[in-house]
Amino acid sequence: MMSFLEKAGAGLLIAAWLIWGGHMLADVLVAPRTAGSEKLPFAETKTAAAPAATAAAAAPPQDFKTLLAAATPDNGAKVFRKCVACHAAEKGAKHKVGPALWDVVGRSAAKADGFNYSPALGKVGKEWTYENLDTFLKSPKDYAPGNKMTFAGLPDAAERAAVIAFLRSLSDSPKPLP
């Protein structure tokens, strides 16, 4: 019968063999590459992507009205999928965690029958114009500090324009574009 120390020693020896064997097997399956011996493929992708990123950063930001005119409700519906957990888009739909958004463009902010808005949004007291929706969707917390909406916002101006085009389409008589 083995003593406790013999069992512990055998366990450590087996663990060491498994670690060493796993390391050897990994080296066989995935040959390690060293930086000095050859060009690494990931180094090329980083350098190739750098000029594109610089060109994108150098491009002037597009005007909101231009982006809105070019935006399609279909693209906005795809981006709006982020919102469906809290907002309903169908006509006559009940409110969810957030208000139903049918005919929201042109509606007074914090005014939807049957929905209890946060006092912070009520204090803003604005109408949901295209520009106000753009500012709100960029950062709800900056637009109305202290509001209940937990969504961080849409930093991409083209995505915001697409969502606004989608929201505009949620009406029997969509408001004219600016």
Backbone as CSV, one residue per row, in Angstrom:
resi,resn,N_x,N_y,N_z,CA_x,CA_y,CA_z,C_x,C_y,C_z
1,MET,0.839,-1.170,0.000,0.000,0.000,0.000,0.887,1.236,0.000
2,MET,0.495,2.235,-0.803,1.306,3.444,-0.939,1.023,4.409,0.206
3,SER,2.082,5.055,0.652,1.905,6.063,1.691,1.427,7.368,1.061
4,PHE,1.038,8.285,1.894,0.549,9.585,1.425,1.623,10.322,0.617
5,LEU,2.862,10.298,1.061,3.950,10.991,0.359,4.216,10.370,-1.009
6,GLU,4.132,9.053,-1.094,4.326,8.389,-2.383,3.222,8.786,-3.368
7,LYS,1.981,8.857,-2.863,0.856,9.264,-3.721,1.024,10.705,-4.192
8,ALA,1.427,11.593,-3.302,1.630,12.996,-3.668,2.754,13.125,-4.684
9,GLY,3.844,12.390,-4.482,4.970,12.425,-5.416,4.568,11.900,-6.782
10,ALA,3.817,10.812,-6.802,3.359,10.247,-8.071,2.434,11.227,-8.785
11,GLY,1.582,11.893,-8.020,0.672,12.880,-8.617,1.426,14.047,-9.236
12,LEU,2.448,14.534,-8.528,3.263,15.632,-9.066,4.022,15.200,-10.314
13,LEU,4.558,13.981,-10.302,5.293,13.470,-11.456,4.372,13.333,-12.670
14,ILE,3.184,12.819,-12.469,2.216,12.676,-13.569,1.804,14.051,-14.087
15,ALA,1.568,15.005,-13.196,1.205,16.363,-13.614,2.320,16.993,-14.436
16,ALA,3.568,16.805,-14.015,4.708,17.360,-14.756,4.797,16.734,-16.140
17,TRP,4.615,15.403,-16.227,4.642,14.739,-17.526,3.532,15.254,-18.444
18,LEU,2.340,15.474,-17.893,1.222,15.981,-18.703,1.504,17.392,-19.218
19,ILE,2.060,18.227,-18.373,2.389,19.596,-18.804,3.463,19.561,-19.881
20,TRP,4.527,18.776,-19.642,5.611,18.685,-20.617,5.104,18.078,-21.927
21,GLY,4.307,17.022,-21.826,3.766,16.375,-23.025,2.825,17.302,-23.790
22,GLY,2.010,18.069,-23.072,1.117,19.030,-23.732,1.891,20.116,-24.450
23,HIS,2.976,20.560,-23.827,3.829,21.578,-24.449,4.471,21.032,-25.730
24,MET,4.983,19.814,-25.661,5.612,19.193,-26.834,4.582,18.984,-27.946
25,LEU,3.406,18.530,-27.596,2.351,18.316,-28.580,1.941,19.638,-29.227
26,ALA,1.852,20.687,-28.432,1.495,22.000,-28.976,2.557,22.501,-29.941
27,ASP,3.836,22.272,-29.630,4.909,22.682,-30.537,4.852,21.924,-31.856
28,VAL,4.455,20.658,-31.812,4.351,19.865,-33.031,3.163,20.337,-33.869
29,LEU,2.033,20.597,-33.223,0.829,20.994,-33.950,0.904,22.422,-34.480
30,VAL,1.479,23.317,-33.710,1.582,24.722,-34.101,3.048,25.112,-34.007
31,ALA,3.699,25.174,-35.149,5.126,25.494,-35.152,5.327,26.934,-34.701
32,PRO,6.163,27.159,-33.676,6.398,28.533,-33.224,7.195,29.315,-34.255
33,ARG,6.883,30.596,-34.383,7.605,31.470,-35.308,8.343,32.513,-34.488
34,THR,9.506,32.825,-34.942,10.262,33.868,-34.257,10.263,35.114,-35.114
35,ALA,10.327,36.257,-34.489,10.215,37.525,-35.202,11.391,37.785,-36.124
36,GLY,12.582,37.294,-35.801,13.751,37.593,-36.624,13.913,36.684,-37.820
37,SER,13.328,35.499,-37.823,13.603,34.518,-38.858,12.792,34.704,-40.130
38,GLU,11.625,35.262,-40.044,10.778,35.427,-41.221,9.756,36.521,-40.969
39,LYS,9.084,36.932,-42.042,8.018,37.932,-41.894,6.790,37.270,-41.298
40,LEU,6.233,37.900,-40.306,5.022,37.372,-39.697,3.803,37.944,-40.411
41,PRO,2.786,37.135,-40.688,1.632,37.628,-41.444,0.868,38.731,-40.728
42,PHE,0.807,38.685,-39.403,0.034,39.717,-38.715,0.724,41.069,-38.771
43,ALA,2.041,41.103,-38.959,2.750,42.380,-39.066,2.356,43.092,-40.359
44,GLU,2.125,42.314,-41.425,1.720,42.915,-42.692,0.320,43.514,-42.601
45,THR,-0.590,42.838,-41.933,-1.953,43.362,-41.861,-2.006,44.644,-41.055
46,LYS,-1.175,44.749,-40.020,-1.168,45.978,-39.235,-0.652,47.144,-40.062
47,THR,0.398,46.915,-40.861,0.938,48.002,-41.660,0.002,48.348,-42.802
48,ALA,-0.664,47.357,-43.360,-1.576,47.634,-44.462,-2.807,48.389,-43.977
49,ALA,-3.241,48.119,-42.771,-4.433,48.783,-42.253,-4.143,50.206,-41.792
50,ALA,-2.895,50.497,-41.469,-2.552,51.820,-40.945,-2.853,52.948,-41.931
51,PRO,-2.477,52.838,-43.231,-2.816,53.935,-44.143,-4.319,54.126,-44.302
52,ALA,-5.082,53.036,-44.278,-6.536,53.158,-44.401,-7.117,53.882,-43.197
53,ALA,-6.605,53.568,-42.015,-7.087,54.238,-40.810,-6.718,55.712,-40.832
54,THR,-5.527,56.023,-41.316,-5.096,57.418,-41.398,-5.951,58.176,-42.403
55,ALA,-6.261,57.539,-43.531,-7.090,58.193,-44.541,-8.499,58.436,-44.009
56,ALA,-9.025,57.472,-43.258,-10.365,57.648,-42.690,-10.375,58.756,-41.653
57,ALA,-9.306,58.852,-40.884,-9.235,59.901,-39.869,-9.068,61.272,-40.512
58,ALA,-8.402,61.324,-41.658,-8.169,62.597,-42.327,-9.405,63.083,-43.080
59,ALA,-10.321,62.166,-43.423,-11.520,62.555,-44.160,-12.403,63.430,-43.269
60,PRO,-12.924,64.520,-43.820,-13.773,65.381,-43.002,-15.093,64.681,-42.672
61,PRO,-15.656,64.937,-41.494,-16.930,64.306,-41.149,-18.038,64.799,-42.077
62,GLN,-18.926,63.876,-42.427,-20.003,64.243,-43.333,-21.088,65.010,-42.588
63,ASP,-21.746,65.866,-43.324,-22.838,66.673,-42.798,-24.019,65.764,-42.450
64,PHE,-24.683,66.039,-41.331,-25.805,65.218,-40.876,-26.918,65.171,-41.918
65,LYS,-27.230,66.307,-42.524,-28.320,66.331,-43.513,-27.981,65.469,-44.721
66,THR,-26.710,65.461,-45.117,-26.279,64.625,-46.239,-26.406,63.151,-45.871
67,LEU,-25.964,62.806,-44.669,-26.072,61.419,-44.218,-27.530,60.980,-44.115
68,LEU,-28.383,61.861,-43.614,-29.798,61.531,-43.464,-30.460,61.343,-44.824
69,ALA,-30.113,62.193,-45.785,-30.688,62.071,-47.127,-30.265,60.764,-47.795
70,ALA,-29.052,60.300,-47.494,-28.544,59.076,-48.107,-28.966,57.818,-47.345
71,ALA,-29.432,57.971,-46.124,-29.781,56.820,-45.284,-31.066,56.156,-45.761
72,THR,-31.136,54.845,-45.552,-32.341,54.102,-45.925,-32.985,53.495,-44.678
73,PRO,-34.308,53.433,-44.660,-34.992,52.794,-43.527,-34.586,51.331,-43.334
74,ASP,-34.269,50.633,-44.437,-33.864,49.227,-44.316,-32.572,49.088,-43.516
75,ASN,-31.592,49.953,-43.809,-30.347,49.922,-43.034,-30.615,50.319,-41.587
76,GLY,-31.495,51.290,-41.402,-31.848,51.713,-40.050,-32.531,50.609,-39.263
77,ALA,-33.349,49.803,-39.950,-34.021,48.685,-39.276,-32.998,47.676,-38.767
78,LYS,-31.916,47.492,-39.527,-30.861,46.565,-39.088,-30.177,47.091,-37.830
79,VAL,-29.870,48.380,-37.808,-29.224,48.970,-36.632,-30.211,49.006,-35.464
80,PHE,-31.488,49.207,-35.770,-32.528,49.302,-34.739,-32.689,47.997,-33.957
81,ARG,-32.149,46.905,-34.476,-32.237,45.625,-33.757,-31.633,45.733,-32.359
82,LYS,-30.694,46.668,-32.192,-30.106,46.898,-30.870,-31.142,47.466,-29.901
83,CYS,-32.200,48.045,-30.428,-33.176,48.786,-29.619,-34.431,47.983,-29.281
84,VAL,-34.673,46.878,-29.983,-35.953,46.180,-29.849,-36.174,45.533,-28.490
85,ALA,-35.136,45.348,-27.720,-35.327,44.789,-26.383,-36.107,45.760,-25.501
86,CYS,-35.968,47.051,-25.776,-36.608,48.067,-24.928,-37.692,48.873,-25.634
87,HIS,-37.694,48.912,-26.966,-38.630,49.765,-27.705,-39.418,48.959,-28.730
88,ALA,-40.695,49.272,-28.849,-41.548,48.689,-29.884,-41.651,49.686,-31.033
89,ALA,-41.698,49.188,-32.253,-41.748,50.065,-33.415,-43.081,49.995,-34.155
90,GLU,-43.916,49.029,-33.845,-45.157,48.829,-34.584,-46.226,49.833,-34.151
91,LYS,-47.114,50.143,-35.084,-48.224,51.052,-34.786,-49.139,50.401,-33.749
92,GLY,-49.478,51.161,-32.721,-50.371,50.682,-31.681,-49.724,49.740,-30.677
93,ALA,-48.414,49.554,-30.775,-47.722,48.643,-29.854,-47.680,49.223,-28.446
94,LYS,-47.636,48.343,-27.478,-47.537,48.773,-26.082,-46.092,49.163,-25.779
95,HIS,-45.943,50.002,-24.779,-44.612,50.393,-24.332,-43.913,49.195,-23.712
96,LYS,-42.609,49.175,-23.848,-41.791,48.166,-23.173,-41.053,48.887,-22.050
97,VAL,-39.811,48.562,-21.838,-38.992,49.283,-20.861,-38.874,50.740,-21.295
98,GLY,-38.756,50.943,-22.607,-38.755,52.282,-23.194,-40.068,52.509,-23.915
99,PRO,-40.323,53.746,-24.341,-41.594,54.040,-25.006,-41.676,53.434,-26.406
100,ALA,-42.898,53.201,-26.864,-43.111,52.783,-28.248,-42.720,53.955,-29.147
101,LEU,-42.116,53.662,-30.280,-41.535,54.724,-31.102,-42.301,55.008,-32.389
102,TRP,-43.529,54.517,-32.514,-44.327,54.840,-33.701,-44.595,56.340,-33.704
103,ASP,-44.328,56.995,-34.813,-44.570,58.427,-35.020,-43.808,59.301,-34.008
104,VAL,-42.571,58.900,-33.702,-41.776,59.639,-32.716,-41.190,60.922,-33.296
105,VAL,-40.881,60.948,-34.593,-40.284,62.145,-35.194,-41.321,63.267,-35.178
106,GLY,-40.949,64.378,-34.560,-41.841,65.522,-34.440,-42.644,65.544,-33.151
107,ARG,-42.614,64.449,-32.407,-43.341,64.371,-31.138,-42.557,65.114,-30.057
108,SER,-43.252,65.608,-29.064,-42.582,66.250,-27.932,-41.801,65.205,-27.151
109,ALA,-40.596,65.571,-26.747,-39.780,64.665,-25.940,-40.469,64.456,-24.598
110,ALA,-40.412,63.251,-24.106,-41.008,62.880,-22.815,-42.521,62.993,-22.811
111,LYS,-43.144,62.803,-23.982,-44.608,62.863,-24.069,-45.117,61.689,-24.913
112,ALA,-45.389,60.587,-24.260,-46.045,59.459,-24.916,-47.085,58.941,-23.933
113,ASP,-48.326,58.884,-24.375,-49.411,58.459,-23.489,-49.104,57.103,-22.865
114,GLY,-49.199,57.044,-21.554,-49.032,55.786,-20.854,-47.603,55.413,-20.522
115,PHE,-46.636,56.279,-20.829,-45.249,55.961,-20.488,-44.723,56.969,-19.482
116,ASN,-44.083,56.472,-18.452,-43.548,57.308,-17.384,-42.077,57.625,-17.673
117,TYR,-41.837,58.792,-18.248,-40.473,59.212,-18.564,-39.732,59.643,-17.309
118,SER,-38.416,59.647,-17.397,-37.606,60.141,-16.284,-37.728,61.662,-16.223
119,PRO,-37.659,62.236,-15.029,-37.737,63.699,-14.901,-36.648,64.416,-15.701
120,ALA,-35.483,63.789,-15.838,-34.382,64.421,-16.570,-34.762,64.681,-18.023
121,LEU,-35.435,63.743,-18.659,-35.840,63.936,-20.052,-36.985,64.925,-20.138
122,GLY,-37.844,64.936,-19.139,-38.936,65.906,-19.106,-38.431,67.331,-18.997
123,LYS,-37.322,67.532,-18.297,-36.750,68.871,-18.141,-36.173,69.409,-19.442
124,VAL,-35.754,68.513,-20.329,-35.198,68.950,-21.612,-36.270,69.697,-22.392
125,GLY,-37.498,69.166,-22.384,-38.647,69.841,-22.964,-38.523,70.218,-24.419
126,LYS,-37.935,69.366,-25.204,-37.763,69.651,-26.627,-38.653,68.738,-27.454
127,GLU,-38.668,69.027,-28.736,-39.369,68.188,-29.704,-38.342,67.246,-30.324
128,TRP,-38.792,66.056,-30.725,-37.889,65.114,-31.378,-37.702,65.501,-32.843
129,THR,-36.901,66.525,-33.070,-36.521,66.904,-34.429,-35.437,65.940,-34.894
130,TYR,-35.095,65.997,-36.166,-34.036,65.136,-36.679,-32.719,65.414,-35.954
131,GLU,-32.417,66.689,-35.745,-31.164,67.062,-35.087,-31.158,66.621,-33.622
132,ASN,-32.282,66.799,-32.925,-32.346,66.378,-31.523,-32.243,64.859,-31.390
133,LEU,-32.876,64.133,-32.301,-32.748,62.677,-32.284,-31.300,62.261,-32.512
134,ASP,-30.620,62.941,-33.436,-29.218,62.632,-33.711,-28.369,62.849,-32.458
135,THR,-28.565,63.974,-31.794,-27.798,64.274,-30.581,-28.118,63.269,-29.480
136,PHE,-29.394,62.931,-29.325,-29.805,61.976,-28.297,-29.226,60.594,-28.572
137,LEU,-29.320,60.135,-29.823,-28.833,58.801,-30.153,-27.314,58.697,-30.049
138,LYS,-26.623,59.807,-30.220,-25.164,59.791,-30.079,-24.785,59.479,-28.634
139,SER,-25.461,60.114,-27.682,-25.188,59.866,-26.264,-26.392,60.303,-25.434
140,PRO,-27.290,59.376,-25.125,-28.469,59.734,-24.331,-28.117,60.383,-22.989
141,LYS,-27.042,59.949,-22.369,-26.651,60.499,-21.061,-26.177,61.945,-21.180
142,ASP,-25.518,62.286,-22.292,-25.078,63.674,-22.485,-26.250,64.579,-22.851
143,TYR,-27.207,64.049,-23.616,-28.358,64.842,-24.045,-29.241,65.215,-22.860
144,ALA,-29.499,64.247,-21.997,-30.347,64.474,-20.816,-29.723,63.745,-19.630
145,PRO,-28.751,64.378,-18.965,-28.091,63.715,-17.835,-29.104,63.278,-16.770
146,GLY,-28.986,62.020,-16.359,-29.887,61.489,-15.343,-31.100,60.774,-15.901
147,ASN,-31.199,60.622,-17.245,-32.362,59.912,-17.789,-32.219,58.412,-17.556
148,LYS,-33.327,57.676,-17.725,-33.368,56.249,-17.402,-32.737,55.360,-18.465
149,MET,-32.526,55.882,-19.659,-32.043,55.037,-20.749,-30.607,54.599,-20.485
150,THR,-30.374,53.292,-20.481,-29.049,52.764,-20.166,-28.192,52.548,-21.405
151,PHE,-28.748,52.705,-22.594,-28.005,52.507,-23.836,-26.912,53.563,-23.948
152,ALA,-25.705,53.147,-24.292,-24.560,54.062,-24.353,-24.657,55.037,-25.519
153,GLY,-25.304,54.639,-26.602,-25.429,55.518,-27.754,-24.823,54.907,-29.005
154,LEU,-24.988,55.616,-30.115,-24.444,55.197,-31.404,-23.386,56.212,-31.830
155,PRO,-22.114,55.903,-31.704,-21.078,56.871,-32.062,-20.962,57.112,-33.571
156,ASP,-21.364,56.140,-34.391,-21.250,56.257,-35.844,-22.385,57.124,-36.395
157,ALA,-22.022,58.245,-37.025,-23.019,59.190,-37.549,-23.888,58.556,-38.633
158,ALA,-23.308,57.697,-39.462,-24.087,57.045,-40.522,-25.120,56.090,-39.926
159,GLU,-24.761,55.381,-38.864,-25.726,54.495,-38.199,-26.857,55.301,-37.572
160,ARG,-26.512,56.431,-36.952,-27.560,57.277,-36.358,-28.507,57.780,-37.440
161,ALA,-27.960,58.213,-38.561,-28.798,58.705,-39.659,-29.712,57.592,-40.173
162,ALA,-29.190,56.374,-40.262,-30.005,55.250,-40.727,-31.139,54.954,-39.742
163,VAL,-30.846,54.988,-38.448,-31.892,54.749,-37.444,-32.945,55.845,-37.513
164,ILE,-32.516,57.084,-37.697,-33.471,58.193,-37.788,-34.327,58.054,-39.041
165,ALA,-33.735,57.599,-40.153,-34.524,57.348,-41.366,-35.558,56.254,-41.100
166,PHE,-35.165,55.244,-40.337,-36.109,54.184,-39.970,-37.215,54.736,-39.079
167,LEU,-36.846,55.528,-38.070,-37.854,56.116,-37.175,-38.804,57.025,-37.949
168,ARG,-38.278,57.741,-38.942,-39.115,58.606,-39.788,-40.158,57.771,-40.527
169,SER,-39.761,56.565,-40.943,-40.688,55.709,-41.700,-41.793,55.130,-40.814
170,LEU,-41.634,55.222,-39.498,-42.637,54.695,-38.565,-43.739,55.723,-38.350
171,SER,-44.469,55.998,-39.403,-45.529,57.003,-39.330,-46.461,56.821,-40.515
172,ASP,-47.724,57.198,-40.314,-48.659,57.190,-41.438,-48.346,58.333,-42.392
173,SER,-47.798,59.425,-41.867,-47.397,60.564,-42.701,-46.026,61.052,-42.224
174,PRO,-44.947,60.455,-42.776,-43.596,60.817,-42.346,-43.308,62.309,-42.533
175,LYS,-42.593,62.869,-41.580,-42.222,64.289,-41.626,-41.224,64.508,-42.756
176,PRO,-41.269,65.697,-43.392,-40.312,65.966,-44.474,-38.886,66.044,-43.936
177,LEU,-37.945,65.646,-44.770,-36.533,65.725,-44.387,-36.094,67.184,-44.324
178,PRO,-35.119,67.489,-43.481,-34.647,68.885,-43.382,-33.916,69.323,-44.640
